[in-house]
């Protein structure tokens, strides 16, 4: 069980890091888009897409973690 706790702790930190990066990039993307329109629109949308990727990756890792928890508790 000791190794399981270590893996779970690492996964939690990774998920929190991805969510934090996603929020920062989302806010940065919104600020970039609203400052100057055409040139920054592309950069802002790319940043928002990257933020969405972080959120999606965090969700998938969380789902995998839940499945591992169900498997180990059996």
VOZA-875899 format. One record per residue: z negated, y negated, x of N, C-alpha, C, O in turn; residue in three letters. Coordinates in pm, whole numbers, plus 32768, in hexadecimal, padded with zeros to 4 digits. Each point is the difference from the previous one (the first is absolute). Example, Ala and Ser with C-alpha at 12.3 -4.5 7.8 and 13.67 -1.06 7.14 Angstrom:
REM VOZA-875899
<node n_Z="7CF4" n_Y="8239" n_X="8527" ca_Z="8000" ca_Y="7F89" ca_X="7FA7" c_Z="8000" c_Y="7F88" c_X="805A" o_Z="7FBE" o_Y="8002" o_X="8068" r="ala"/>
<node n_Z="808A" n_Y="7F95" n_X="7F75" ca_Z="7FFA" ca_Y="7F89" ca_X="8052" c_Z="7FB7" c_Y="7F93" c_X="7FB3" o_Z="7FEF" o_Y="7F91" o_X="8033" r="ser"/>
REM end
This chain:
REM VOZA-875899
<node n_Z="8000" n_Y="8078" n_X="8051" ca_Z="8000" ca_Y="7F88" ca_X="7FAF" c_Z="8000" c_Y="7F82" c_X="8055" o_Z="8028" o_Y="7F96" o_X="7FD1" r="unk"/>
<node n_Z="7FAC" n_Y="8074" n_X="80AB" ca_Z="7FFA" ca_Y="7F8A" ca_X="8055" c_Z="808C" c_Y="7FC8" c_X="801A" o_Z="8013" o_Y="7F87" o_X="7FFC" r="unk"/>
<node n_Z="804D" n_Y="80D0" n_X="801D" ca_Z="8088" ca_Y="7FD1" ca_X="8017" c_Z="803C" c_Y="7FC4" c_X="7F81" o_Z="804F" o_Y="7FA1" o_X="8008" r="unk"/>
<node n_Z="7F8C" n_Y="8095" n_X="7F85" ca_Z="8031" ca_Y="7FCA" ca_X="7F82" c_Z="7FCF" c_Y="7F71" c_X="7FEC" o_Z="804C" o_Y="7FAA" o_X="7FD3" r="unk"/>
<node n_Z="7F35" n_Y="803D" n_X="804D" ca_Z="7FC7" ca_Y="7F7A" ca_X="7FF1" c_Z="8046" c_Y="7F9C" c_X="805D" o_Z="8019" o_Y="7F8E" o_X="7FDA" r="unk"/>
<node n_Z="8008" n_Y="809F" n_X="809F" ca_Z="8046" ca_Y="7FA9" ca_X="805E" c_Z="808C" c_Y="7FDE" c_X="7FCD" o_Z="802C" o_Y="7F8D" o_X="8007" r="unk"/>
<node n_Z="801A" n_Y="80D8" n_X="7FC6" ca_Z="8087" ca_Y="7FEB" ca_X="7FCC" c_Z="7FFB" c_Y="7FA3" c_X="7F87" o_Z="8053" o_Y="7FA6" o_X="7FF2" r="unk"/>
<node n_Z="7F4B" n_Y="806F" n_X="7FB7" ca_Z="7FF2" ca_Y="7FAB" ca_X="7F89" c_Z="7FE2" c_Y="7F70" c_X="8028" o_Z="8038" o_Y="7FA3" o_X="7FC5" r="unk"/>
<node n_Z="7F72" n_Y="8049" n_X="809D" ca_Z="7FDE" ca_Y="7F78" ca_X="802D" c_Z="807A" c_Y="7FBC" c_X="803C" o_Z="8018" o_Y="7F8A" o_X="7FE6" r="unk"/>
<node n_Z="8034" n_Y="80BD" n_X="806A" ca_Z="8079" ca_Y="7FC8" ca_X="803D" c_Z="8067" c_Y="7FDC" c_X="7F95" o_Z="8040" o_Y="7F97" o_X="8008" r="unk"/>
<node n_Z="7FD0" n_Y="80BF" n_X="7F95" ca_Z="805E" ca_Y="7FE5" ca_X="7F94" c_Z="7FD6" c_Y="7F85" c_X="7FB1" o_Z="8054" o_Y="7FAE" o_X="7FDA" r="unk"/>
<node n_Z="7F29" n_Y="8044" n_X="800D" ca_Z="7FCF" ca_Y="7F8A" ca_X="7FB9" c_Z="801F" c_Y="7F80" c_X="804E" o_Z="802E" o_Y="7F9E" o_X="7FC6" r="unk"/>
<node n_Z="7FB8" n_Y="8063" n_X="80BB" ca_Z="801C" ca_Y="7F8A" ca_X="8052" c_Z="8095" c_Y="7FE0" c_X="8001" o_Z="8027" o_Y="7F8C" o_X="7FFB" r="unk"/>
<node n_Z="802B" n_Y="80DB" n_X="800C" ca_Z="8091" ca_Y="7FEB" ca_X="8001" c_Z="802E" c_Y="7FC4" c_X="7F7B" o_Z="8054" o_Y="7FA6" o_X="7FFF" r="unk"/>
<node n_Z="7F76" n_Y="808B" n_X="7F92" ca_Z="8024" ca_Y="7FCC" ca_X="7F7C" c_Z="7FD6" c_Y="7F6E" c_X="7FF4" o_Z="804D" o_Y="7FAD" o_X="7FD2" r="unk"/>
<node n_Z="7F37" n_Y="8034" n_X="8057" ca_Z="7FD1" ca_Y="7F75" ca_X="7FF8" c_Z="8054" c_Y="7FA4" c_X="8059" o_Z="801C" o_Y="7F8E" o_X="7FDA" r="unk"/>
<node n_Z="800B" n_Y="80A2" n_X="8099" ca_Z="8056" ca_Y="7FB0" ca_X="8059" c_Z="8088" c_Y="7FE5" c_X="7FC1" o_Z="8032" o_Y="7F90" o_X="8007" r="unk"/>
<node n_Z="8009" n_Y="80D5" n_X="7FBC" ca_Z="8081" ca_Y="7FED" ca_X="7FBE" c_Z="7FF6" c_Y="7FA0" c_X="7F8B" o_Z="8058" o_Y="7FAC" o_X="7FEE" r="unk"/>
<node n_Z="7F3F" n_Y="805F" n_X="7FC3" ca_Z="7FEE" ca_Y="7FA5" ca_X="7F90" c_Z="7FEB" c_Y="7F71" c_X="8032" o_Z="8039" o_Y="7FA3" o_X="7FC8" r="unk"/>
<node n_Z="7F77" n_Y="804D" n_X="809F" ca_Z="7FE9" ca_Y="7F7A" ca_X="8039" c_Z="8081" c_Y="7FC3" c_X="8035" o_Z="801C" o_Y="7F8B" o_X="7FE6" r="unk"/>
<node n_Z="8032" n_Y="80C3" n_X="8064" ca_Z="8080" ca_Y="7FCF" ca_X="8033" c_Z="8060" c_Y="7FE0" c_X="7F8F" o_Z="8049" o_Y="7F9E" o_X="8006" r="unk"/>
<node n_Z="7FB6" n_Y="80B5" n_X="7F93" ca_Z="8057" ca_Y="7FE7" ca_X="7F8D" c_Z="7FDE" c_Y="7F7D" c_X="7FBA" o_Z="8059" o_Y="7FB4" o_X="7FDB" r="unk"/>
<node n_Z="7F25" n_Y="8031" n_X="8013" ca_Z="7FD7" ca_Y="7F84" ca_X="7FBE" c_Z="8025" c_Y="7F88" c_X="8055" o_Z="8033" o_Y="7F9D" o_X="7FCC" r="unk"/>
<node n_Z="7FB4" n_Y="806A" n_X="80B6" ca_Z="8023" ca_Y="7F90" ca_X="8059" c_Z="8096" c_Y="7FE8" c_X="7FFE" o_Z="802B" o_Y="7F8D" o_X="7FF7" r="unk"/>
<node n_Z="8025" n_Y="80DB" n_X="8012" ca_Z="8091" ca_Y="7FEF" ca_X="8000" c_Z="8033" c_Y="7FCE" c_X="7F79" o_Z="8060" o_Y="7FB4" o_X="7FFA" r="unk"/>
<node n_Z="7F61" n_Y="8077" n_X="7F99" ca_Z="8026" ca_Y="7FD1" ca_X="7F7C" c_Z="7FE7" c_Y="7F6A" c_X="7FF2" o_Z="8056" o_Y="7FB7" o_X="7FD1" r="unk"/>
<node n_Z="7F35" n_Y="801D" n_X="8058" ca_Z="7FE1" ca_Y="7F70" ca_X="7FFC" c_Z="805D" c_Y="7FB3" c_X="805D" o_Z="8032" o_Y="7F96" o_X="7FDB" r="unk"/>
<node n_Z="7FE6" n_Y="809E" n_X="809C" ca_Z="805A" ca_Y="7FBE" ca_X="805E" c_Z="808D" c_Y="7FF8" c_X="7FC7" o_Z="8043" o_Y="7F9A" o_X="800F" r="unk"/>
<node n_Z="7FEB" n_Y="80D1" n_X="7FB1" ca_Z="8085" ca_Y="7FFF" ca_X="7FC5" c_Z="800D" c_Y="7F99" c_X="7F92" o_Z="8066" o_Y="7FBB" o_X="7FF7" r="unk"/>
<node n_Z="7F35" n_Y="8039" n_X="7FB5" ca_Z="8004" ca_Y="7F9D" ca_X="7F94" c_Z="8001" c_Y="7F73" c_X="803A" o_Z="804A" o_Y="7FAA" o_X="7FD0" r="unk"/>
<node n_Z="7F64" n_Y="803C" n_X="8096" ca_Z="7FFD" ca_Y="7F7B" ca_X="803D" c_Z="8084" c_Y="7FDE" c_X="8043" o_Z="802E" o_Y="7F8E" o_X="7FF9" r="unk"/>
<node n_Z="8010" n_Y="80D3" n_X="8047" ca_Z="8080" ca_Y="7FE8" ca_X="8042" c_Z="806B" c_Y="7FDE" c_X="7F9A" o_Z="804F" o_Y="7FA5" o_X="8015" r="unk"/>
<node n_Z="7FB4" n_Y="80A3" n_X="7F7C" ca_Z="8067" ca_Y="7FEA" ca_X="7F9B" c_Z="7FF1" c_Y="7F77" c_X="7FBF" o_Z="8065" o_Y="7FBE" o_X="7FE6" r="unk"/>
<node n_Z="7F22" n_Y="8016" n_X="8000" ca_Z="7FEE" ca_Y="7F82" ca_X="7FB9" c_Z="8009" c_Y="7F85" c_X="8059" o_Z="8004" o_Y="7F91" o_X="7FCB" r="unk"/>
<node n_Z="7FFF" n_Y="807E" n_X="80BA" ca_Z="8007" ca_Y="7F8C" ca_X="8058" c_Z="808F" c_Y="7FCA" c_X="8009" o_Z="8016" o_Y="7F8B" o_X="7FDE" r="unk"/>
<node n_Z="8046" n_Y="80C2" n_X="804C" ca_Z="808C" ca_Y="7FD9" ca_X="800B" c_Z="804F" c_Y="806C" c_X="7FB9" o_Z="7FD9" o_Y="8075" o_X="8007" r="unk"/>
<node n_Z="8092" n_Y="7F6A" n_X="7FB5" ca_Z="8036" ca_Y="8062" ca_X="7FA2" c_Z="805F" c_Y="8066" c_X="803C" o_Z="7FDB" o_Y="8075" o_X="800A" r="unk"/>
<node n_Z="809B" n_Y="7F66" n_X="801C" ca_Z="8068" ca_Y="8064" ca_X="801D" c_Z="7FE9" c_Y="8050" c_X="8081" o_Z="8005" o_Y="807B" o_X="7FFD" r="unk"/>
<node n_Z="7FE2" n_Y="7F42" n_X="8071" ca_Z="7FF2" ca_Y="8047" ca_X="807F" c_Z="7F82" c_Y="8056" c_X="8000" o_Z="8002" o_Y="8071" o_X="8031" r="unk"/>
<node n_Z="7F95" n_Y="7F5B" n_X="7F9B" ca_Z="7F81" ca_Y="8049" ca_X="7FFF" c_Z="7FF7" c_Y="8067" c_X="7F91" o_Z="7FA8" o_Y="8056" o_X="8001" r="unk"/>
<node n_Z="80B1" n_Y="7FA2" n_X="7FA0" ca_Z="8000" ca_Y="8061" ca_X="7F93" c_Z="8015" c_Y="808E" c_X="8035" o_Z="7FBB" o_Y="805D" o_X="7FD6" r="unk"/>
<node n_Z="80A1" n_Y="7FB2" n_X="8085" ca_Z="801D" ca_Y="8084" ca_X="8038" c_Z="7F88" c_Y="8034" c_X="804F" o_Z="7FDB" o_Y="8075" o_X="7FF3" r="unk"/>
<node n_Z="7FEA" n_Y="7F36" n_X="805E" ca_Z="7F8D" ca_Y="8029" ca_X="8050" c_Z="7F8A" c_Y="8020" c_X="7FA4" o_Z="7FB8" o_Y="8062" o_X="8017" r="unk"/>
<node n_Z="8034" n_Y="7F4E" n_X="7F83" ca_Z="7F93" ca_Y="8018" ca_X="7FA2" c_Z="8012" c_Y="8081" c_X="7FB4" o_Z="7FA0" o_Y="804B" o_X="7FEE" r="unk"/>
<node n_Z="80D8" n_Y="7FCF" n_X="7FE4" ca_Z="8018" ca_Y="807D" ca_X="7FB7" c_Z="7FEF" c_Y="807A" c_X="805A" o_Z="7FCD" o_Y="8067" o_X="7FD4" r="unk"/>
<node n_Z="805C" n_Y="7F8D" n_X="80A9" ca_Z="7FED" ca_Y="806E" ca_X="805E" c_Z="7F6A" c_Y="8019" c_X="8016" o_Z="7FD4" o_Y="8073" o_X="8008" r="unk"/>
<node n_Z="7FDF" n_Y="7F20" n_X="8002" ca_Z="7F70" ca_Y="800E" ca_X="8011" c_Z="7FC0" c_Y="8040" c_X="7F86" o_Z="7FA7" o_Y="8054" o_X="800E" r="unk"/>
<node n_Z="8085" n_Y="7F86" n_X="7F7C" ca_Z="7FCA" ca_Y="803B" ca_X="7F85" c_Z="8024" c_Y="8094" c_X="7FF7" o_Z="7FAF" o_Y="8050" o_X="7FD2" r="unk"/>
<node n_Z="80C7" n_Y="7FD4" n_X="8059" ca_Z="8029" ca_Y="808D" ca_X="7FFF" c_Z="7FA9" c_Y="8050" c_X="8063" o_Z="7FD9" o_Y="8071" o_X="7FE2" r="unk"/>
<node n_Z="800B" n_Y="7F56" n_X="8092" ca_Z="7FA8" ca_Y="8044" ca_X="8060" c_Z="7F74" c_Y="8010" c_X="7FC6" o_Z="7FC1" o_Y="8068" o_X="8010" r="unk"/>
<node n_Z="800E" n_Y="7F2F" n_X="7FAB" ca_Z="7F7C" ca_Y="8008" ca_X="7FC1" c_Z="7FFE" c_Y="806F" c_X="7F96" o_Z="7F9F" o_Y="804B" o_X="7FF7" r="unk"/>
<node n_Z="80CB" n_Y="7FBE" n_X="7FBB" ca_Z="8009" ca_Y="806A" ca_X="7F9C" c_Z="7FFD" c_Y="808A" c_X="8044" o_Z="7FC3" o_Y="805E" o_X="7FCE" r="unk"/>
<node n_Z="8080" n_Y="7FAB" n_X="80A3" ca_Z="7FFE" ca_Y="807E" ca_X="804C" c_Z="7F74" c_Y="8026" c_X="802B" o_Z="7FDB" o_Y="8076" o_X="7FF9" r="unk"/>
<node n_Z="7FD6" n_Y="7F28" n_X="8034" ca_Z="7F76" ca_Y="801C" ca_X="8026" c_Z="7FAE" c_Y="802F" c_X="7F88" o_Z="7FB4" o_Y="8060" o_X="800A" r="unk"/>
<node n_Z="805C" n_Y="7F5D" n_X="7F84" ca_Z="7FB7" ca_Y="8029" ca_X="7F88" c_Z="8028" c_Y="808D" c_X="7FD6" o_Z="7FAA" o_Y="8051" o_X="7FDD" r="unk"/>
<node n_Z="80D6" n_Y="7FCC" n_X="8026" ca_Z="8031" ca_Y="8084" ca_X="7FD9" c_Z="7FCB" c_Y="806C" c_X="805F" o_Z="7FD7" o_Y="806B" o_X="7FD4" r="unk"/>
<node n_Z="802B" n_Y="7F77" n_X="80AD" ca_Z="7FD0" ca_Y="8061" ca_X="8062" c_Z="7F6A" c_Y="8019" c_X="7FEC" o_Z="7FD2" o_Y="8072" o_X="800A" r="unk"/>
<node n_Z="7FE1" n_Y="7F23" n_X="7FDA" ca_Z="7F71" ca_Y="8010" ca_X="7FE8" c_Z="7FE8" c_Y="8056" c_X="7F84" o_Z="7FA7" o_Y="8055" o_X="7FFF" r="unk"/>
<node n_Z="80A9" n_Y="7F96" n_X="7F99" ca_Z="7FF2" ca_Y="8050" ca_X="7F86" c_Z="801E" c_Y="8093" c_X="801B" o_Z="7FB8" o_Y="8058" o_X="7FD0" r="unk"/>
<node n_Z="80B1" n_Y="7FC2" n_X="807B" ca_Z="8025" ca_Y="808B" ca_X="801D" c_Z="7F95" c_Y="8045" c_X="8055" o_Z="7FE0" o_Y="8075" o_X="7FE9" r="unk"/>
<node n_Z="7FEA" n_Y="7F45" n_X="8079" ca_Z="7F96" ca_Y="803B" ca_X="8053" c_Z="7F85" c_Y="801A" c_X="7FAB" o_Z="7FBD" o_Y="8066" o_X="8012" r="unk"/>
<node n_Z="8023" n_Y="7F3E" n_X="7F92" ca_Z="7F8F" ca_Y="8015" ca_X="7FA7" c_Z="8016" c_Y="807C" c_X="7FA8" o_Z="7FA3" o_Y="804D" o_X="7FEA" r="unk"/>
<node n_Z="80D6" n_Y="7FC4" n_X="7FE4" ca_Z="801E" ca_Y="8075" ca_X="7FAD" c_Z="7FF3" c_Y="8081" c_X="8050" o_Z="7FCC" o_Y="8064" o_X="7FCE" r="unk"/>
<node n_Z="8062" n_Y="7F9B" n_X="80AD" ca_Z="7FF3" ca_Y="8076" ca_X="8057" c_Z="7F6D" c_Y="801C" c_X="801B" o_Z="7FD5" o_Y="8074" o_X="7FFF" r="unk"/>
<node n_Z="7FDD" n_Y="7F22" n_X="8018" ca_Z="7F71" ca_Y="8010" ca_X="8019" c_Z="7FBB" c_Y="803E" c_X="7F87" o_Z="7FA8" o_Y="8056" o_X="8010" r="unk"/>
<node n_Z="807D" n_Y="7F80" n_X="7F78" ca_Z="7FC6" ca_Y="803A" ca_X="7F87" c_Z="8020" c_Y="8094" c_X="7FF5" o_Z="7FAA" o_Y="8050" o_X="7FDB" r="unk"/>
<node n_Z="80D1" n_Y="7FD5" n_X="8044" ca_Z="8028" ca_Y="808D" ca_X="7FFB" c_Z="7FB3" c_Y="8053" c_X="8066" o_Z="7FD8" o_Y="8071" o_X="7FE4" r="unk"/>
<node n_Z="8013" n_Y="7F57" n_X="8093" ca_Z="7FB3" ca_Y="8048" ca_X="8066" c_Z="7F70" c_Y="8011" c_X="7FD1" o_Z="7FC4" o_Y="806A" o_X="8014" r="unk"/>
<node n_Z="8005" n_Y="7F2D" n_X="7FAD" ca_Z="7F77" ca_Y="800B" ca_X="7FCC" c_Z="7FF5" c_Y="806E" c_X="7F96" o_Z="7FA0" o_Y="804D" o_X="8000" r="unk"/>
<node n_Z="80C3" n_Y="7FBA" n_X="7FA7" ca_Z="7FFE" ca_Y="8068" ca_X="7F99" c_Z="800C" c_Y="808B" c_X="803F" o_Z="7FBE" o_Y="805E" o_X="7FD5" r="unk"/>
<node n_Z="8096" n_Y="7FAE" n_X="808F" ca_Z="8014" ca_Y="8081" ca_X="8042" c_Z="7F84" c_Y="802E" c_X="8049" o_Z="7FDC" o_Y="8075" o_X="7FF9" r="unk"/>
<node n_Z="7FE2" n_Y="7F30" n_X="804D" ca_Z="7F8B" ca_Y="8025" ca_X="8050" c_Z="7F88" c_Y="801E" c_X="7FA5" o_Z="7FAE" o_Y="8055" o_X="8021" r="unk"/>
<node n_Z="8046" n_Y="7F67" n_X="7F6E" ca_Z="7F8E" ca_Y="8016" ca_X="7FA7" c_Z="8009" c_Y="8081" c_X="7FB2" o_Z="7F9F" o_Y="802A" o_X="7FC1" r="unk"/>
<node n_Z="80D5" n_Y="8017" n_X="8042" ca_Z="8010" ca_Y="8080" ca_X="7FBA" c_Z="7FAD" c_Y="8066" c_X="803E" o_Z="7FFF" o_Y="8073" o_X="7FD3" r="unk"/>
REM end
